[in-house]
Amino acid sequence: MGRALLLLAALAAITAAAFQLANTGGRVEIEVGDTWIGVTFPVAVTLLAVGFLALHWLLQFLGWLGGMPGRRRAARAARRRVEGDVAVTRALVALAAGTAETARIEVRRAREMLGDTPQTLLLAAEAERLAGREDAATVAFKALAGRSDARFLGLRGLLRQAMQREDWAAAQRLAKEAEAVNPGAAWLREERQVLALRTRDWREALALSPPAGPRAALALAASEQEAEPARAAELEKLAFTADPAFAPGALAHAKRLGAAGSARRARAVLEQAWLAAPHPDIAAAWLAGTPEKLAKVKAAEDLVHRNPDHAESRLLMARLALEAGLTGRARGELEALLAAGSADRRAYLLLAQLEEAEHGDTADARAAQAKWLRGAANAQGAPRWRCGACGAEHNGWKAECAGCGTVGRIAWSAPAKG
């Protein structure tokens, strides 16, 4: 309704202007040499308006003619873009389906239509990798790495290739470059951690380890690689604080403290470690400065007083009591193990020794020894350093399993029953 009113107002204004011009008097005269042209003023105004409109339309037509090549180029580019997008979609489908040759054909068509964009270069690299053409994939990844807007994509592909062929030096260099381009990327952190584990760079692996990772094992392994004593001491302390139940870390930390003259702190570390997870090596370190047998029994009581009913505590006290000739004390500890159902092969062997110590080489002693030895044959084996991933046994703790290469899974454990 508003537009109609405006149109009526405009027509009224034009009509009024036309009447005004018609009623306006005067002439417009143009004289050039002997040529004279004279028209009334309304006619001159009308001719001027018509000439202006004609000139405007002529200029528009010329502009349309001049823009025709650009419009054709734009239309052609739009058509190539549509065809290129179709080729990209088909390449993605082929990659998902695992048809390498189809993917390569579609990627080639996409590159012809769209050029070497980050998307087409990445698709080209993945298609070549699917086809087993790693050299061609490397060329595409390097082209990506050469672009400022897609450098991280190219470095990621090159890093993945380097790790696949186990070129650790190249992988470390590429990882550092990728970290500089995109600091803190979650994927890159995981890859750097895998790389650190593969190259046994325990300090780097520790820095990249998640909170739930084997931080105690990695810290101790890193301390063994550290040449600077102060830094090695910090790493050993970290191994202990990360997991007080990790006996090798506690032993290394206590040894370092003892060497530095902090014997009381060293014993506190051993006592805390025994409370967390008793281990024979902790007891050996605790008793190292006590040569007398009866004194060892007293020292061991100080160590186990917070968890005397633990199987390792009873085994330790039974063994030391037997060595010191306290056979009654030894039998009490061993019989308590039997009653609790936590006696392993070591307890039965100690019982066999106890029979000889109490009764000598008699028929009754030999019969009792035979009974305990049969029990030892059927009892659960003693704990050993075992890999939690593959079950391989080791003579001592190591950061990496020699059987399966898993890091941080070797632990002090008993064999599976049965």
VOPAGU-2260 file (C-alpha; in pm, 1 decimal, decimal comma):
REM VOPAGU-2260
SITE   aa  ch    i         X         Y         Z
SITE  MET   A    0       0,0       0,0       0,0
SITE  GLY   A    1     284,2     236,4      84,9
SITE  ARG   A    2     461,6     166,5    -244,0
SITE  ALA   A    3     141,5     239,2    -441,0
SITE  LEU   A    4     106,2     572,9    -267,1
SITE  LEU   A    5     468,8     659,1    -340,8
SITE  LEU   A    6     420,9     564,7    -708,6
SITE  LEU   A    7     110,2     783,0    -734,1
SITE  ALA   A    8     298,2    1069,2    -570,0
SITE  ALA   A    9     587,6    1029,3    -814,9
SITE  LEU   A   10     352,9    1024,6   -1116,2
SITE  ALA   A   11     177,3    1334,3    -987,3
SITE  ALA   A   12     510,2    1512,3    -946,2
SITE  ILE   A   13     621,9    1417,0   -1299,6
SITE  THR   A   14     287,1    1531,6   -1447,5
SITE  ALA   A   15     308,7    1858,7   -1262,2
SITE  ALA   A   16     663,7    1909,4   -1383,8
SITE  ALA   A   17     554,7    1835,4   -1743,1
SITE  PHE   A   18     272,3    2091,0   -1724,5
SITE  GLN   A   19     508,9    2339,5   -1570,4
SITE  LEU   A   20     757,2    2291,3   -1853,8
SITE  ALA   A   21     480,4    2317,6   -2114,5
SITE  ASN   A   22     366,5    2647,0   -1968,6
SITE  THR   A   23     716,8    2782,7   -1935,7
SITE  GLY   A   24     809,2    3013,9   -2212,9
SITE  GLY   A   25    1146,2    3078,6   -2374,3
SITE  ARG   A   26    1367,0    2928,0   -2636,8
SITE  VAL   A   27    1704,7    2762,8   -2650,8
SITE  GLU   A   28    1915,8    2871,7   -2949,1
SITE  ILE   A   29    2243,5    2723,4   -3074,0
SITE  GLU   A   30    2435,5    2903,2   -3354,1
SITE  VAL   A   31    2751,5    2748,3   -3500,5
SITE  GLY   A   32    2884,2    2941,8   -3801,5
SITE  ASP   A   33    2601,6    2973,3   -4049,5
SITE  THR   A   34    2403,2    2700,1   -3873,5
SITE  TRP   A   35    2132,7    2805,1   -3634,6
SITE  ILE   A   36    1919,3    2575,8   -3422,6
SITE  GLY   A   37    1638,8    2701,5   -3208,2
SITE  VAL   A   38    1390,5    2501,7   -2998,3
SITE  THR   A   39    1153,7    2584,8   -2721,8
SITE  PHE   A   40    1269,4    2532,4   -2368,4
SITE  PRO   A   41    1043,2    2229,1   -2289,4
SITE  VAL   A   42    1166,4    2054,8   -2603,7
SITE  ALA   A   43    1529,8    2126,1   -2511,8
SITE  VAL   A   44    1479,0    1975,8   -2165,9
SITE  THR   A   45    1312,2    1667,6   -2312,0
SITE  LEU   A   46    1592,4    1616,6   -2565,6
SITE  LEU   A   47    1850,8    1654,0   -2289,5
SITE  ALA   A   48    1678,2    1386,9   -2076,8
SITE  VAL   A   49    1648,8    1147,7   -2371,4
SITE  GLY   A   50    2015,4    1201,6   -2460,4
SITE  PHE   A   51    2120,9    1132,2   -2103,9
SITE  LEU   A   52    1922,3     809,4   -2094,6
SITE  ALA   A   53    2061,3     697,4   -2428,9
SITE  LEU   A   54    2417,0     766,0   -2315,8
SITE  HIS   A   55    2356,2     577,8   -1989,6
SITE  TRP   A   56    2220,9     271,9   -2173,1
SITE  LEU   A   57    2510,6     280,0   -2416,8
SITE  LEU   A   58    2765,8     284,6   -2134,1
SITE  GLN   A   59    2587,2      -1,2   -1959,0
SITE  PHE   A   60    2590,9    -207,2   -2278,5
SITE  LEU   A   61    2961,4    -142,3   -2330,0
SITE  GLY   A   62    3029,0    -241,4   -1968,0
SITE  TRP   A   63    2831,6    -561,6   -2014,3
SITE  LEU   A   64    3034,6    -645,6   -2326,5
SITE  GLY   A   65    3362,0    -574,4   -2144,0
SITE  GLY   A   66    3267,4    -797,9   -1849,0
SITE  MET   A   67    3169,2   -1095,0   -2065,6
SITE  PRO   A   68    3517,3   -1266,4   -2053,8
SITE  GLY   A   69    3526,3   -1233,6   -1674,7
SITE  ARG   A   70    3179,3   -1379,8   -1641,4
SITE  ARG   A   71    3276,7   -1669,2   -1862,2
SITE  ARG   A   72    3587,6   -1730,3   -1654,4
SITE  ALA   A   73    3383,5   -1714,1   -1332,7
SITE  ALA   A   74    3128,1   -1957,2   -1472,4
SITE  ARG   A   75    3403,8   -2192,0   -1581,9
SITE  ALA   A   76    3570,5   -2167,9   -1239,4
SITE  ALA   A   77    3239,7   -2235,1   -1065,6
SITE  ARG   A   78    3182,0   -2537,7   -1286,5
SITE  ARG   A   79    3534,3   -2667,3   -1210,5
SITE  ARG   A   80    3474,1   -2608,5    -841,4
SITE  VAL   A   81    3157,3   -2815,1    -850,8
SITE  GLU   A   82    3328,8   -3092,5   -1046,3
SITE  GLY   A   83    3628,9   -3077,1    -810,7
SITE  ASP   A   84    3406,8   -3104,9    -503,8
SITE  VAL   A   85    3238,2   -3407,3    -656,5
SITE  ALA   A   86    3579,6   -3564,1    -720,4
SITE  VAL   A   87    3686,5   -3492,7    -360,8
SITE  THR   A   88    3372,6   -3663,2    -230,0
SITE  ARG   A   89    3432,8   -3965,3    -452,2
SITE  ALA   A   90    3795,7   -3981,8    -336,5
SITE  LEU   A   91    3686,5   -3979,7      27,3
SITE  VAL   A   92    3439,7   -4260,7     -40,6
SITE  ALA   A   93    3709,8   -4460,1    -219,4
SITE  LEU   A   94    3952,1   -4411,9      68,8
SITE  ALA   A   95    3687,4   -4523,2     316,2
SITE  ALA   A   96    3615,6   -4828,4     100,9
SITE  GLY   A   97    3985,3   -4909,7      64,9
SITE  THR   A   98    3986,5   -4895,2    -316,3
SITE  ALA   A   99    4325,8   -4737,5    -370,7
SITE  GLU   A  100    4323,6   -4707,0    -750,8
SITE  THR   A  101    3981,3   -4542,3    -759,4
SITE  ALA   A  102    4093,1   -4301,1    -490,2
SITE  ARG   A  103    4404,4   -4208,4    -689,7
SITE  ILE   A  104    4197,8   -4146,0   -1005,1
SITE  GLU   A  105    3949,3   -3924,9    -823,0
SITE  VAL   A  106    4224,9   -3735,0    -644,5
SITE  ARG   A  107    4398,8   -3671,1    -976,1
SITE  ARG   A  108    4072,6   -3533,2   -1117,3
SITE  ALA   A  109    4022,0   -3317,4    -806,8
SITE  ARG   A  110    4370,9   -3171,8    -839,4
SITE  GLU   A  111    4307,3   -3091,7   -1204,8
SITE  MET   A  112    3987,3   -2907,4   -1114,2
SITE  LEU   A  113    4087,6   -2744,5    -785,3
SITE  GLY   A  114    4465,5   -2732,4    -801,6
SITE  ASP   A  115    4700,5   -2825,5    -517,6
SITE  THR   A  116    4494,8   -2716,7    -220,6
SITE  PRO   A  117    4559,9   -2853,1     130,8
SITE  GLN   A  118    4258,4   -3081,2      91,1
SITE  THR   A  119    4363,5   -3230,3    -241,8
SITE  LEU   A  120    4725,9   -3271,7    -131,8
SITE  LEU   A  121    4619,6   -3452,4     185,2
SITE  LEU   A  122    4386,8   -3678,7     -12,4
SITE  ALA   A  123    4664,8   -3745,5    -261,9
SITE  ALA   A  124    4902,5   -3847,1      16,3
SITE  GLU   A  125    4649,5   -4079,6     177,8
SITE  ALA   A  126    4556,4   -4235,3    -156,4
SITE  GLU   A  127    4922,9   -4302,1    -234,5
SITE  ARG   A  128    4977,5   -4454,8     107,3
SITE  LEU   A  129    4674,1   -4677,4      58,8
SITE  ALA   A  130    4823,4   -4789,9    -271,1
SITE  GLY   A  131    5157,9   -4864,6    -102,9
SITE  ARG   A  132    5336,6   -4581,0    -283,3
SITE  GLU   A  133    5513,5   -4424,0      15,1
SITE  ASP   A  134    5752,7   -4220,3    -200,8
SITE  ALA   A  135    5464,0   -4049,8    -379,8
SITE  ALA   A  136    5291,7   -3993,0     -46,5
SITE  THR   A  137    5609,5   -3831,2      86,1
SITE  VAL   A  138    5608,1   -3586,7    -205,3
SITE  ALA   A  139    5250,7   -3484,9    -123,3
SITE  PHE   A  140    5324,9   -3451,3     247,1
SITE  LYS   A  141    5629,5   -3236,5     173,4
SITE  ALA   A  142    5415,7   -3014,9     -47,5
SITE  LEU   A  143    5174,6   -2975,9     243,6
SITE  ALA   A  144    5459,3   -2900,6     483,3
SITE  GLY   A  145    5578,3   -2630,1     246,6
SITE  ARG   A  146    5251,3   -2438,1     282,0
SITE  SER   A  147    5212,3   -2199,2     573,2
SITE  ASP   A  148    4842,1   -2283,0     609,8
SITE  ALA   A  149    4887,3   -2661,4     612,0
SITE  ARG   A  150    5237,6   -2716,8     748,7
SITE  PHE   A  151    5119,2   -2915,2    1050,0
SITE  LEU   A  152    4928,3   -3159,1     826,7
SITE  GLY   A  153    5237,6   -3223,5     618,7
SITE  LEU   A  154    5462,7   -3266,8     921,8
SITE  ARG   A  155    5211,9   -3505,2    1077,8
SITE  GLY   A  156    5213,9   -3724,7     770,0
SITE  LEU   A  157    5594,3   -3720,4     744,2
SITE  LEU   A  158    5625,1   -3800,6    1115,9
SITE  ARG   A  159    5389,7   -4094,3    1080,8
SITE  GLN   A  160    5595,5   -4226,9     790,0
SITE  ALA   A  161    5923,8   -4184,3     979,1
SITE  MET   A  162    5790,1   -4376,5    1278,6
SITE  GLN   A  163    5655,0   -4649,3    1053,8
SITE  ARG   A  164    5997,8   -4708,7     901,2
SITE  GLU   A  165    6159,7   -4664,0    1247,5
SITE  ASP   A  166    6370,9   -4368,5    1141,4
SITE  TRP   A  167    6385,6   -4229,4    1493,1
SITE  ALA   A  168    6625,2   -3943,8    1419,5
SITE  ALA   A  169    6398,9   -3807,3    1146,8
SITE  ALA   A  170    6092,1   -3865,8    1365,4
SITE  GLN   A  171    6240,3   -3663,7    1651,2
SITE  ARG   A  172    6327,3   -3376,5    1416,7
SITE  LEU   A  173    5978,4   -3375,0    1264,2
SITE  ALA   A  174    5815,3   -3392,9    1607,2
SITE  LYS   A  175    6004,7   -3082,3    1719,6
SITE  GLU   A  176    5902,5   -2896,2    1402,8
SITE  ALA   A  177    5538,7   -2996,3    1450,1
SITE  GLU   A  178    5549,1   -2888,2    1814,6
SITE  ALA   A  179    5676,2   -2546,1    1705,3
SITE  VAL   A  180    5388,6   -2512,8    1456,0
SITE  ASN   A  181    5109,6   -2632,5    1686,9
SITE  PRO   A  182    5227,1   -2640,3    2050,8
SITE  GLY   A  183    5038,3   -2867,0    2287,3
SITE  ALA   A  184    4847,6   -3067,0    2025,7
SITE  ALA   A  185    4704,2   -3377,7    2195,6
SITE  TRP   A  186    4783,4   -3607,4    1903,1
SITE  LEU   A  187    5140,6   -3478,6    1886,1
SITE  ARG   A  188    5189,1   -3531,2    2258,5
SITE  GLU   A  189    5085,6   -3894,8    2224,2
SITE  GLU   A  190    5315,9   -3945,5    1925,6
SITE  ARG   A  191    5605,7   -3782,1    2108,0
SITE  GLN   A  192    5546,7   -4011,6    2403,3
SITE  VAL   A  193    5550,4   -4318,8    2179,5
SITE  LEU   A  194    5866,0   -4187,1    2015,4
SITE  ALA   A  195    6033,0   -4128,4    2352,9
SITE  LEU   A  196    5948,3   -4483,2    2461,9
SITE  ARG   A  197    6077,3   -4631,1    2136,1
SITE  THR   A  198    6406,2   -4440,0    2164,1
SITE  ARG   A  199    6430,0   -4507,1    2539,6
SITE  ASP   A  200    6444,2   -4137,9    2615,1
SITE  TRP   A  201    6301,0   -4193,3    2962,3
SITE  ARG   A  202    6321,4   -3831,1    3068,2
SITE  GLU   A  203    6115,7   -3718,5    2768,3
SITE  ALA   A  204    5875,5   -4008,0    2822,4
SITE  LEU   A  205    5831,0   -3901,0    3184,6
SITE  ALA   A  206    5760,8   -3540,7    3084,3
SITE  LEU   A  207    5493,9   -3657,4    2838,9
SITE  SER   A  208    5343,9   -3933,1    3053,3
SITE  PRO   A  209    4976,6   -3890,3    3153,5
SITE  PRO   A  210    4891,1   -3890,9    3524,1
SITE  ALA   A  211    4779,7   -4253,9    3501,5
SITE  GLY   A  212    5101,4   -4361,4    3326,6
SITE  PRO   A  213    5393,7   -4554,3    3484,7
SITE  ARG   A  214    5553,4   -4237,0    3619,6
SITE  ALA   A  215    5746,2   -4410,2    3898,2
SITE  ALA   A  216    5910,8   -4654,3    3658,6
SITE  LEU   A  217    5989,3   -4381,0    3406,3
SITE  ALA   A  218    6135,9   -4154,0    3675,0
SITE  LEU   A  219    6367,0   -4428,7    3800,2
SITE  ALA   A  220    6471,8   -4520,0    3445,8
SITE  ALA   A  221    6539,7   -4151,1    3374,5
SITE  SER   A  222    6752,7   -4125,0    3690,1
SITE  GLU   A  223    6969,3   -4410,3    3564,4
SITE  GLN   A  224    7035,2   -4212,9    3244,6
SITE  GLU   A  225    7104,0   -3887,1    3427,2
SITE  ALA   A  226    7471,0   -3790,6    3454,2
SITE  GLU   A  227    7414,7   -3504,0    3700,8
SITE  PRO   A  228    7382,6   -3641,4    4058,3
SITE  ALA   A  229    7148,1   -3367,6    4178,7
SITE  ARG   A  230    6906,1   -3425,0    3893,2
SITE  ALA   A  231    6931,1   -3802,6    3938,4
SITE  ALA   A  232    6843,0   -3758,4    4307,1
SITE  GLU   A  233    6534,3   -3552,5    4213,6
SITE  LEU   A  234    6418,2   -3821,7    3974,5
SITE  GLU   A  235    6470,1   -4097,5    4232,9
SITE  LYS   A  236    6266,3   -3897,5    4482,5
SITE  LEU   A  237    5995,4   -3853,1    4219,7
SITE  ALA   A  238    5992,6   -4229,8    4158,3
SITE  PHE   A  239    5933,6   -4286,2    4530,0
SITE  THR   A  240    5670,1   -4016,4    4579,5
SITE  ALA   A  241    5484,4   -4119,9    4262,3
SITE  ASP   A  242    5443,7   -4473,3    4400,6
SITE  PRO   A  243    5577,0   -4563,3    4747,6
SITE  ALA   A  244    5489,0   -4927,3    4671,4
SITE  PHE   A  245    5745,2   -4928,1    4389,1
SITE  ALA   A  246    6035,0   -5097,1    4569,2
SITE  PRO   A  247    6315,5   -5009,5    4320,3
SITE  GLY   A  248    6228,8   -4639,8    4347,1
SITE  ALA   A  249    6226,3   -4650,8    4726,7
SITE  LEU   A  250    6557,6   -4837,3    4735,6
SITE  ALA   A  251    6725,6   -4590,8    4498,1
SITE  HIS   A  252    6594,4   -4292,1    4694,2
SITE  ALA   A  253    6699,2   -4441,3    5028,9
SITE  LYS   A  254    7044,4   -4529,5    4897,4
SITE  ARG   A  255    7092,5   -4173,7    4771,2
SITE  LEU   A  256    6982,9   -4031,8    5107,5
SITE  GLY   A  257    7215,0   -4264,2    5295,6
SITE  ALA   A  258    7510,2   -4170,4    5075,8
SITE  ALA   A  259    7433,2   -3803,6    5146,8
SITE  GLY   A  260    7447,7   -3864,6    5522,0
SITE  SER   A  261    7071,6   -3868,7    5586,3
SITE  ALA   A  262    7050,8   -4215,7    5739,2
SITE  ARG   A  263    6735,4   -4137,7    5937,5
SITE  ARG   A  264    6549,4   -4015,3    5629,9
SITE  ALA   A  265    6671,0   -4320,2    5437,5
SITE  ARG   A  266    6527,2   -4554,4    5701,7
SITE  ALA   A  267    6200,1   -4360,8    5700,2
SITE  VAL   A  268    6175,5   -4414,2    5325,3
SITE  LEU   A  269    6236,9   -4788,7    5364,1
SITE  GLU   A  270    5980,1   -4812,8    5642,6
SITE  GLN   A  271    5717,7   -4630,1    5434,8
SITE  ALA   A  272    5791,2   -4851,3    5134,4
SITE  TRP   A  273    5758,5   -5168,2    5344,2
SITE  LEU   A  274    5425,2   -5048,0    5476,1
SITE  ALA   A  275    5303,9   -4978,3    5120,6
SITE  ALA   A  276    5428,7   -5305,6    4966,4
SITE  PRO   A  277    5674,4   -5529,5    5154,3
SITE  HIS   A  278    5960,1   -5656,8    4940,3
SITE  PRO   A  279    6265,1   -5872,5    5030,3
SITE  ASP   A  280    6507,5   -5616,4    4886,4
SITE  ILE   A  281    6369,5   -5350,4    5121,0
SITE  ALA   A  282    6433,6   -5582,2    5416,1
SITE  ALA   A  283    6786,5   -5649,7    5288,9
SITE  ALA   A  284    6857,8   -5277,4    5271,5
SITE  TRP   A  285    6710,1   -5223,6    5619,3
SITE  LEU   A  286    6928,7   -5499,6    5770,5
SITE  ALA   A  287    7243,1   -5418,8    5573,4
SITE  GLY   A  288    7423,0   -5258,4    5869,6
SITE  THR   A  289    7325,4   -5524,7    6124,0
SITE  PRO   A  290    7555,4   -5830,6    6109,8
SITE  GLU   A  291    7454,9   -6000,4    6438,0
SITE  LYS   A  292    7169,5   -6250,4    6399,0
SITE  LEU   A  293    6969,9   -6166,2    6709,4
SITE  ALA   A  294    7011,2   -5796,3    6635,5
SITE  LYS   A  295    6867,1   -5861,3    6292,6
SITE  VAL   A  296    6554,0   -6006,0    6450,1
SITE  LYS   A  297    6514,1   -5692,4    6662,4
SITE  ALA   A  298    6579,0   -5465,3    6361,5
SITE  ALA   A  299    6328,1   -5656,4    6152,3
SITE  GLU   A  300    6066,5   -5611,2    6425,7
SITE  ASP   A  301    6117,0   -5236,2    6396,0
SITE  LEU   A  302    6059,2   -5260,1    6021,8
SITE  VAL   A  303    5744,6   -5475,7    6027,3
SITE  HIS   A  304    5576,9   -5338,4    6339,9
SITE  ARG   A  305    5309,8   -5152,1    6135,8
SITE  ASN   A  306    5208,6   -5455,5    5925,4
SITE  PRO   A  307    5329,8   -5764,6    6114,7
SITE  ASP   A  308    5056,2   -5988,8    5973,7
SITE  HIS   A  309    5156,7   -5937,2    5611,2
SITE  ALA   A  310    5287,4   -6254,2    5445,8
SITE  GLU   A  311    5624,9   -6095,5    5366,2
SITE  SER   A  312    5657,6   -5969,2    5724,4
SITE  ARG   A  313    5593,1   -6317,0    5864,6
SITE  LEU   A  314    5831,0   -6478,0    5615,7
SITE  LEU   A  315    6102,4   -6228,9    5703,5
SITE  MET   A  316    6061,3   -6281,1    6077,5
SITE  ALA   A  317    6047,8   -6660,8    6036,9
SITE  ARG   A  318    6366,7   -6670,7    5830,3
SITE  LEU   A  319    6560,8   -6441,4    6064,7
SITE  ALA   A  320    6433,7   -6624,9    6373,6
SITE  LEU   A  321    6539,0   -6957,9    6222,4
SITE  GLU   A  322    6885,3   -6821,5    6144,4
SITE  ALA   A  323    6913,9   -6691,5    6499,8
SITE  GLY   A  324    6803,9   -7026,5    6649,1
SITE  LEU   A  325    6466,6   -6897,7    6765,6
SITE  THR   A  326    6280,9   -7198,6    6633,9
SITE  GLY   A  327    5966,9   -7140,8    6838,3
SITE  ARG   A  328    5932,4   -6788,1    6702,0
SITE  ALA   A  329    5994,7   -6916,8    6349,3
SITE  ARG   A  330    5732,3   -7190,4    6382,1
SITE  GLY   A  331    5476,5   -6947,7    6515,3
SITE  GLU   A  332    5518,5   -6717,0    6217,1
SITE  LEU   A  333    5506,0   -7001,8    5963,5
SITE  GLU   A  334    5203,2   -7169,4    6120,3
SITE  ALA   A  335    5024,2   -6834,2    6113,6
SITE  LEU   A  336    5093,9   -6818,8    5739,7
SITE  LEU   A  337    4950,0   -7166,7    5693,0
SITE  ALA   A  338    4641,9   -7080,0    5895,4
SITE  ALA   A  339    4582,2   -6764,3    5691,2
SITE  GLY   A  340    4618,5   -6956,3    5362,0
SITE  SER   A  341    4892,4   -6719,8    5242,0
SITE  ALA   A  342    5188,2   -6958,9    5260,0
SITE  ASP   A  343    5378,1   -6994,8    4934,8
SITE  ARG   A  344    5666,2   -7225,9    4841,0
SITE  ARG   A  345    5913,7   -7029,2    5053,3
SITE  ALA   A  346    5713,1   -7094,0    5370,2
SITE  TYR   A  347    5706,0   -7470,4    5311,0
SITE  LEU   A  348    6079,7   -7479,8    5245,8
SITE  LEU   A  349    6142,3   -7287,3    5567,7
SITE  LEU   A  350    5924,8   -7540,1    5753,0
SITE  ALA   A  351    6137,9   -7820,1    5610,4
SITE  GLN   A  352    6452,4   -7644,7    5738,6
SITE  LEU   A  353    6283,2   -7586,4    6072,6
SITE  GLU   A  354    6220,4   -7959,3    6121,3
SITE  GLU   A  355    6589,0   -8031,1    6077,2
SITE  ALA   A  356    6686,7   -7744,7    6306,5
SITE  GLU   A  357    6451,4   -7864,3    6581,1
SITE  HIS   A  358    6489,4   -8244,6    6554,0
SITE  GLY   A  359    6814,1   -8301,2    6369,3
SITE  ASP   A  360    6871,1   -8589,3    6128,7
SITE  THR   A  361    6606,9   -8824,9    6270,6
SITE  ALA   A  362    6338,2   -9036,7    6112,6
SITE  ASP   A  363    6063,3   -8810,4    6246,3
SITE  ALA   A  364    6243,6   -8502,9    6112,8
SITE  ARG   A  365    6290,7   -8662,9    5772,7
SITE  ALA   A  366    5923,6   -8760,5    5757,2
SITE  ALA   A  367    5815,1   -8408,6    5849,7
SITE  GLN   A  368    6059,1   -8264,5    5596,9
SITE  ALA   A  369    5916,3   -8489,5    5325,1
SITE  LYS   A  370    5565,1   -8364,5    5408,2
SITE  TRP   A  371    5669,1   -8000,3    5383,6
SITE  LEU   A  372    5862,9   -8061,3    5063,6
SITE  ARG   A  373    5554,8   -8219,9    4907,5
SITE  GLY   A  374    5361,6   -7915,4    5016,3
SITE  ALA   A  375    5624,7   -7692,0    4857,7
SITE  ALA   A  376    5590,0   -7878,4    4529,3
SITE  ASN   A  377    5217,3   -7806,4    4524,4
SITE  ALA   A  378    5227,6   -7456,6    4671,9
SITE  GLN   A  379    5216,2   -7130,5    4483,9
SITE  GLY   A  380    5553,7   -7013,9    4357,0
SITE  ALA   A  381    5745,9   -6726,6    4507,9
SITE  PRO   A  382    5695,6   -6374,6    4371,2
SITE  ARG   A  383    5925,0   -6268,2    4091,9
SITE  TRP   A  384    5971,2   -5968,0    3868,6
SITE  ARG   A  385    5713,4   -6035,3    3599,1
SITE  CYS   A  386    5585,7   -5839,1    3302,3
SITE  GLY   A  387    5218,2   -5761,4    3338,2
SITE  ALA   A  388    5176,2   -5757,3    2960,8
SITE  CYS   A  389    5331,8   -6087,3    2852,3
SITE  GLY   A  390    5414,4   -6265,3    3179,8
SITE  ALA   A  391    5789,6   -6290,0    3112,3
SITE  GLU   A  392    6003,7   -6329,6    3426,2
SITE  HIS   A  393    6310,6   -6116,6    3496,6
SITE  ASN   A  394    6595,9   -6151,0    3743,5
SITE  GLY   A  395    6555,4   -5787,6    3846,3
SITE  TRP   A  396    6346,4   -5484,2    3775,4
SITE  LYS   A  397    6382,7   -5322,3    3433,5
SITE  ALA   A  398    6203,6   -5032,2    3272,6
SITE  GLU   A  399    6133,6   -5226,8    2954,7
SITE  CYS   A  400    6033,5   -5589,8    2915,5
SITE  ALA   A  401    6283,4   -5782,0    2707,5
SITE  GLY   A  402    6009,8   -6019,4    2597,6
SITE  CYS   A  403    5748,7   -5785,6    2455,0
SITE  GLY   A  404    5906,8   -5440,0    2474,0
SITE  THR   A  405    5632,9   -5298,2    2698,1
SITE  VAL   A  406    5750,6   -5016,6    2924,0
SITE  GLY   A  407    5657,9   -4980,9    3289,7
SITE  ARG   A  408    5475,9   -5312,9    3331,1
SITE  ILE   A  409    5739,4   -5520,3    3516,1
SITE  ALA   A  410    5621,6   -5565,2    3874,4
SITE  TRP   A  411    5691,0   -5788,6    4173,4
SITE  SER   A  412    5413,6   -6045,1    4165,4
SITE  ALA   A  413    5337,0   -6408,0    4235,3
SITE  PRO   A  414    5263,4   -6649,1    3949,2
SITE  ALA   A  415    4902,4   -6714,2    3863,6
SITE  LYS   A  416    4750,1   -6996,0    4061,3
SITE  GLY   A  417    4700,5   -7319,6    3875,2
